[in-house]
Amino acid sequence: MTDPLRQPEPRLSRPAFFAHVPEAEAALRALSRAVAGSGLDLGLIELVKLRLSQVNGCGFCTAYHLAEARRLGVAADRLDALPVWREMPGFSPAERAALAYAEAVNAAGHGVPDALHEAAGAVLGEADLARLTVAVALIGAWNRIAATWRFAPRPDGP
């Protein structure tokens, strides 16, 4: 019987995984550069990536994006409150719209409800909503790869 409190062992390291599919790593990195250069606020992108990494249970990506958010100067109190952002003050209307929309896209089995899409679009605009959708798809891919293969989180971040 396995110890339910023991941290699971990585199945493969990130470099070893991508040695099998180097084209996938190159494509993910290219999409990462596209998202970073899309015009969306970098702090907002990191909040979204961090929140979805938490929701998706990806320790590697959570550690990575927490370090990135800190590096970009995102305030510690906002990072601490992120798991319960709906109940906490301190998040701007744009951040709230982006987080609600990102969580819905991440969970969407049948798309994002019209009311949420319209509300988020009214705050963010069509172009940023499109950019945000790509950012959500990107972190979803990273989360699924890293969580499935149990990439080891690095305590010092990236």
Backbone as CSV, one residue per row, in Angstrom:
resi,resn,N_x,N_y,N_z,CA_x,CA_y,CA_z,C_x,C_y,C_z
1,MET,0.841,-1.182,0.000,0.000,0.000,0.000,0.887,1.246,0.000
2,THR,0.539,2.200,-0.840,1.335,3.418,-0.912,0.900,4.397,0.168
3,ASP,1.831,5.219,0.578,1.578,6.239,1.593,0.813,7.390,0.938
4,PRO,-0.432,7.663,1.374,-1.215,8.718,0.723,-0.673,10.122,0.989
5,LEU,0.241,10.245,1.936,0.803,11.558,2.244,2.138,11.817,1.562
6,ARG,2.668,10.813,0.905,3.961,10.949,0.253,3.813,11.680,-1.081
7,GLN,4.747,12.561,-1.340,4.762,13.278,-2.607,5.048,12.285,-3.731
8,PRO,4.266,12.321,-4.804,4.512,11.385,-5.913,5.844,11.661,-6.600
9,GLU,6.465,10.627,-7.053,7.743,10.748,-7.771,7.486,11.217,-9.207
10,PRO,8.367,12.068,-9.734,8.234,12.451,-11.141,8.315,11.214,-12.038
11,ARG,7.529,11.220,-13.078,7.577,10.120,-14.040,8.725,10.326,-15.018
12,LEU,9.043,11.585,-15.269,10.102,11.941,-16.210,10.411,13.417,-15.966
13,SER,11.641,13.800,-16.180,11.974,15.217,-16.045,11.469,15.968,-17.270
14,ARG,11.330,17.279,-17.139,10.905,18.089,-18.272,11.867,17.949,-19.451
15,PRO,13.188,18.080,-19.234,14.089,17.913,-20.383,13.999,16.525,-21.026
16,ALA,13.853,15.493,-20.207,13.758,14.136,-20.762,12.467,13.966,-21.563
17,PHE,11.374,14.523,-21.051,10.110,14.446,-21.780,10.241,15.112,-23.144
18,PHE,10.742,16.351,-23.155,10.804,17.086,-24.411,11.900,16.576,-25.341
19,ALA,12.804,15.751,-24.854,13.759,15.097,-25.750,13.020,14.146,-26.695
20,HIS,11.880,13.615,-26.216,11.064,12.726,-27.058,10.234,13.494,-28.082
21,VAL,9.875,14.740,-27.760,9.018,15.538,-28.640,9.537,16.983,-28.718
22,PRO,10.745,17.156,-29.263,11.325,18.506,-29.289,10.489,19.502,-30.095
23,GLU,9.794,19.027,-31.106,8.958,19.934,-31.896,7.820,20.493,-31.057
24,ALA,7.303,19.689,-30.137,6.227,20.162,-29.268,6.741,21.246,-28.329
25,GLU,7.924,21.048,-27.779,8.484,22.081,-26.909,8.701,23.379,-27.694
26,ALA,9.219,23.260,-28.902,9.444,24.455,-29.724,8.124,25.161,-30.021
27,ALA,7.084,24.397,-30.310,5.775,24.982,-30.602,5.190,25.655,-29.363
28,LEU,5.296,25.015,-28.210,4.793,25.612,-26.973,5.553,26.887,-26.631
29,ARG,6.850,26.867,-26.821,7.649,28.064,-26.543,7.310,29.190,-27.525
30,ALA,7.066,28.848,-28.774,6.668,29.869,-29.757,5.315,30.466,-29.379
31,LEU,4.383,29.636,-28.958,3.082,30.135,-28.531,3.226,30.973,-27.263
32,SER,4.126,30.584,-26.372,4.394,31.378,-25.163,4.896,32.773,-25.535
33,ARG,5.784,32.847,-26.513,6.291,34.151,-26.959,5.164,34.981,-27.588
34,ALA,4.281,34.318,-28.331,3.156,35.023,-28.950,2.223,35.593,-27.887
35,VAL,1.945,34.828,-26.856,1.085,35.309,-25.772,1.760,36.473,-25.049
36,ALA,3.043,36.317,-24.738,3.776,37.375,-24.022,3.838,38.656,-24.836
37,GLY,3.900,38.540,-26.149,3.980,39.714,-27.009,2.642,40.181,-27.558
38,SER,1.554,39.624,-27.050,0.230,39.901,-27.610,-0.333,41.267,-27.246
39,GLY,0.233,41.897,-26.228,-0.313,43.166,-25.769,-1.070,43.044,-24.461
40,LEU,-1.391,41.836,-24.042,-1.994,41.650,-22.719,-0.976,42.017,-21.653
41,ASP,-1.441,42.586,-20.559,-0.570,42.915,-19.444,0.110,41.644,-18.929
42,LEU,1.434,41.691,-18.781,2.179,40.497,-18.368,1.798,40.031,-16.964
43,GLY,1.520,40.965,-16.063,1.079,40.585,-14.723,-0.256,39.869,-14.756
44,LEU,-1.156,40.334,-15.599,-2.458,39.682,-15.759,-2.292,38.277,-16.329
45,ILE,-1.418,38.144,-17.320,-1.157,36.820,-17.891,-0.665,35.870,-16.800
46,GLU,0.250,36.341,-15.963,0.783,35.469,-14.905,-0.272,35.125,-13.867
47,LEU,-1.144,36.079,-13.520,-2.234,35.755,-12.590,-3.109,34.650,-13.160
48,VAL,-3.442,34.757,-14.431,-4.287,33.748,-15.082,-3.570,32.397,-15.132
49,LYS,-2.319,32.403,-15.554,-1.573,31.140,-15.643,-1.397,30.504,-14.269
50,LEU,-1.131,31.318,-13.264,-0.993,30.800,-11.910,-2.320,30.222,-11.421
51,ARG,-3.399,30.963,-11.608,-4.709,30.479,-11.132,-5.095,29.176,-11.809
52,LEU,-4.923,29.080,-13.113,-5.299,27.848,-13.803,-4.375,26.696,-13.433
53,SER,-3.115,26.976,-13.166,-2.206,25.925,-12.708,-2.658,25.393,-11.351
54,GLN,-3.152,26.282,-10.486,-3.701,25.842,-9.198,-4.941,24.986,-9.418
55,VAL,-5.856,25.468,-10.239,-7.102,24.742,-10.513,-6.808,23.371,-11.116
56,ASN,-5.832,23.310,-12.018,-5.510,22.068,-12.719,-4.578,21.163,-11.927
57,GLY,-4.160,21.586,-10.742,-3.336,20.744,-9.881,-1.936,20.498,-10.408
58,CYS,-1.356,21.495,-11.043,-0.008,21.341,-11.593,0.997,22.065,-10.699
59,GLY,1.700,21.310,-9.875,2.675,21.884,-8.958,3.831,22.552,-9.669
60,PHE,4.323,21.937,-10.737,5.431,22.510,-11.499,5.058,23.884,-12.039
61,CYS,3.900,23.967,-12.708,3.481,25.234,-13.306,3.093,26.251,-12.240
62,THR,2.506,25.801,-11.133,2.180,26.724,-10.045,3.451,27.371,-9.517
63,ALA,4.473,26.574,-9.248,5.740,27.127,-8.752,6.351,28.074,-9.785
64,TYR,6.329,27.683,-11.038,6.909,28.502,-12.101,6.210,29.857,-12.196
65,HIS,4.880,29.844,-12.274,4.152,31.093,-12.487,4.064,31.945,-11.223
66,LEU,4.177,31.328,-10.077,4.283,32.111,-8.842,5.595,32.900,-8.856
67,ALA,6.675,32.256,-9.229,7.971,32.936,-9.319,7.943,34.036,-10.388
68,GLU,7.317,33.756,-11.514,7.230,34.758,-12.589,6.401,35.965,-12.145
69,ALA,5.283,35.704,-11.467,4.439,36.798,-10.989,5.210,37.664,-9.989
70,ARG,5.951,37.030,-9.099,6.767,37.786,-8.144,7.825,38.610,-8.880
71,ARG,8.456,38.004,-9.869,9.490,38.697,-10.642,8.928,39.932,-11.337
72,LEU,7.672,39.842,-11.769,7.017,40.962,-12.445,6.470,42.001,-11.462
73,GLY,6.580,41.709,-10.165,6.134,42.669,-9.167,4.687,42.555,-8.753
74,VAL,4.030,41.444,-9.055,2.655,41.258,-8.593,2.693,41.177,-7.070
75,ALA,1.857,41.946,-6.418,1.871,42.066,-4.961,1.580,40.731,-4.280
76,ALA,2.307,40.475,-3.200,2.174,39.223,-2.452,0.758,39.012,-1.937
77,ASP,0.081,40.073,-1.499,-1.272,39.888,-0.967,-2.230,39.415,-2.050
78,ARG,-2.024,39.840,-3.283,-2.881,39.373,-4.387,-2.563,37.933,-4.749
79,LEU,-1.293,37.564,-4.694,-0.925,36.170,-4.954,-1.490,35.263,-3.873
80,ASP,-1.442,35.719,-2.624,-1.991,34.939,-1.517,-3.504,34.758,-1.649
81,ALA,-4.187,35.786,-2.153,-5.645,35.761,-2.260,-6.152,35.091,-3.537
82,LEU,-5.272,34.772,-4.451,-5.684,34.273,-5.762,-6.600,33.044,-5.710
83,PRO,-6.353,32.046,-4.844,-7.268,30.900,-4.837,-8.716,31.258,-4.493
84,VAL,-8.917,32.388,-3.814,-10.274,32.816,-3.441,-10.535,34.230,-3.963
85,TRP,-10.097,34.508,-5.161,-10.161,35.848,-5.730,-11.584,36.406,-5.768
86,ARG,-12.571,35.554,-5.936,-13.957,36.041,-6.007,-14.409,36.697,-4.702
87,GLU,-13.888,36.203,-3.592,-14.307,36.692,-2.280,-13.420,37.810,-1.740
88,MET,-12.328,38.108,-2.414,-11.327,39.027,-1.864,-11.302,40.362,-2.602
89,PRO,-11.060,41.453,-1.849,-10.859,42.746,-2.507,-9.458,42.807,-3.111
90,GLY,-9.208,43.831,-3.863,-7.861,44.058,-4.374,-7.637,43.635,-5.810
91,PHE,-8.639,43.026,-6.436,-8.514,42.645,-7.842,-9.303,43.649,-8.679
92,SER,-8.688,44.125,-9.738,-9.323,45.119,-10.599,-10.466,44.481,-11.389
93,PRO,-11.358,45.305,-11.959,-12.412,44.756,-12.817,-11.840,43.937,-13.984
94,ALA,-10.728,44.380,-14.565,-10.119,43.626,-15.674,-9.589,42.282,-15.183
95,GLU,-8.967,42.263,-14.011,-8.460,41.004,-13.462,-9.608,40.055,-13.138
96,ARG,-10.673,40.586,-12.561,-11.832,39.749,-12.237,-12.450,39.167,-13.508
97,ALA,-12.596,40.005,-14.532,-13.158,39.534,-15.802,-12.263,38.464,-16.414
98,ALA,-10.949,38.711,-16.398,-10.007,37.753,-16.988,-9.998,36.438,-16.223
99,LEU,-9.998,36.496,-14.909,-9.977,35.271,-14.107,-11.266,34.464,-14.278
100,ALA,-12.413,35.141,-14.266,-13.688,34.437,-14.450,-13.746,33.789,-15.835
101,TYR,-13.361,34.552,-16.845,-13.374,34.030,-18.213,-12.387,32.877,-18.364
102,ALA,-11.173,33.034,-17.829,-10.156,31.986,-17.945,-10.597,30.701,-17.261
103,GLU,-11.187,30.796,-16.085,-11.661,29.597,-15.401,-12.767,28.916,-16.205
104,ALA,-13.639,29.711,-16.827,-14.712,29.134,-17.638,-14.169,28.461,-18.894
105,VAL,-13.217,29.107,-19.569,-12.609,28.489,-20.758,-11.901,27.198,-20.362
106,ASN,-11.179,27.233,-19.258,-10.439,26.067,-18.776,-11.369,24.885,-18.507
107,ALA,-12.556,25.164,-17.996,-13.498,24.104,-17.621,-14.503,23.788,-18.718
108,ALA,-14.468,24.547,-19.796,-15.522,24.460,-20.803,-15.589,23.100,-21.467
109,GLY,-16.715,22.440,-21.274,-16.995,21.228,-22.019,-17.869,21.563,-23.206
110,HIS,-18.646,22.620,-23.044,-19.580,23.038,-24.090,-19.485,24.529,-24.354
111,GLY,-18.322,25.090,-24.128,-18.126,26.503,-24.378,-18.369,27.357,-23.143
112,VAL,-18.127,28.629,-23.298,-18.304,29.606,-22.233,-19.725,30.157,-22.340
113,PRO,-20.433,30.263,-21.212,-21.790,30.821,-21.264,-21.811,32.216,-21.903
114,ASP,-22.851,32.493,-22.664,-22.969,33.780,-23.358,-22.851,34.961,-22.401
115,ALA,-23.523,34.886,-21.263,-23.516,36.015,-20.328,-22.099,36.327,-19.849
116,LEU,-21.317,35.294,-19.547,-19.937,35.511,-19.098,-19.081,36.040,-20.242
117,HIS,-19.240,35.474,-21.431,-18.480,35.936,-22.588,-18.759,37.415,-22.849
118,GLU,-20.020,37.804,-22.797,-20.385,39.200,-23.039,-19.877,40.113,-21.928
119,ALA,-19.991,39.677,-20.669,-19.539,40.500,-19.542,-18.026,40.696,-19.584
120,ALA,-17.292,39.619,-19.832,-15.828,39.720,-19.910,-15.424,40.566,-21.113
121,GLY,-16.102,40.383,-22.217,-15.806,41.171,-23.412,-16.074,42.654,-23.221
122,ALA,-17.095,42.981,-22.424,-17.407,44.388,-22.159,-16.295,45.059,-21.361
123,VAL,-15.606,44.292,-20.525,-14.517,44.846,-19.711,-13.194,44.807,-20.473
124,LEU,-12.925,43.694,-21.121,-11.609,43.481,-21.730,-11.538,43.876,-23.203
125,GLY,-12.636,43.807,-23.904,-12.641,44.041,-25.341,-12.407,42.741,-26.096
126,GLU,-12.851,42.724,-27.314,-12.785,41.513,-28.141,-11.355,41.038,-28.375
127,ALA,-10.438,41.959,-28.663,-9.057,41.567,-28.962,-8.389,40.924,-27.753
128,ASP,-8.536,41.545,-26.571,-7.913,40.962,-25.382,-8.582,39.653,-24.984
129,LEU,-9.870,39.527,-25.242,-10.550,38.260,-24.962,-9.998,37.160,-25.868
130,ALA,-9.744,37.485,-27.106,-9.137,36.511,-28.021,-7.737,36.141,-27.543
131,ARG,-6.947,37.142,-27.154,-5.584,36.889,-26.650,-5.620,36.043,-25.385
132,LEU,-6.559,36.361,-24.507,-6.708,35.607,-23.266,-7.086,34.160,-23.539
133,THR,-7.921,33.922,-24.526,-8.307,32.552,-24.880,-7.088,31.739,-25.294
134,VAL,-6.191,32.340,-26.037,-4.962,31.652,-26.435,-4.082,31.378,-25.218
135,ALA,-3.984,32.347,-24.300,-3.197,32.150,-23.075,-3.750,30.994,-22.247
136,VAL,-5.071,30.885,-22.168,-5.703,29.788,-21.421,-5.402,28.446,-22.094
137,ALA,-5.503,28.402,-23.405,-5.192,27.164,-24.123,-3.737,26.765,-23.902
138,LEU,-2.853,27.745,-23.920,-1.430,27.476,-23.724,-1.149,26.902,-22.341
139,ILE,-1.645,27.553,-21.289,-1.344,27.047,-19.951,-2.035,25.706,-19.729
140,GLY,-3.157,25.491,-20.370,-3.811,24.180,-20.275,-2.926,23.075,-20.833
141,ALA,-2.279,23.347,-21.954,-1.374,22.351,-22.535,-0.195,22.091,-21.607
142,TRP,0.439,23.162,-21.111,1.565,22.985,-20.192,1.132,22.233,-18.932
143,ASN,-0.028,22.605,-18.366,-0.511,21.941,-17.153,-0.727,20.453,-17.380
144,ARG,-1.319,20.103,-18.485,-1.620,18.694,-18.734,-0.342,17.881,-18.938
145,ILE,0.619,18.451,-19.616,1.894,17.752,-19.801,2.627,17.630,-18.469
146,ALA,2.808,18.737,-17.773,3.606,18.731,-16.538,2.951,17.917,-15.430
147,ALA,1.629,18.001,-15.292,0.950,17.241,-14.238,0.934,15.746,-14.560
148,THR,0.713,15.396,-15.811,0.683,13.987,-16.196,2.024,13.308,-15.971
149,TRP,3.086,14.007,-16.316,4.427,13.441,-16.183,5.076,13.794,-14.848
150,ARG,4.329,14.534,-14.021,4.776,14.888,-12.665,6.139,15.580,-12.656
151,PHE,6.277,16.559,-13.522,7.516,17.325,-13.490,7.701,17.866,-12.079
152,ALA,8.902,17.747,-11.560,9.177,18.167,-10.197,9.178,19.685,-10.082
153,PRO,8.357,20.233,-9.162,8.422,21.676,-8.944,9.776,22.071,-8.410
154,ARG,10.243,23.209,-8.848,11.522,23.729,-8.341,11.210,24.803,-7.331
155,PRO,11.713,24.682,-6.113,11.384,25.656,-5.065,11.834,27.073,-5.401
156,ASP,12.821,27.199,-6.271,13.311,28.533,-6.636,12.649,29.070,-7.891
157,GLY,11.621,28.397,-8.385,10.916,28.848,-9.578,11.541,28.306,-10.845
158,PRO,11.415,29.076,-11.936,11.830,28.584,-13.257,13.282,28.161,-13.369
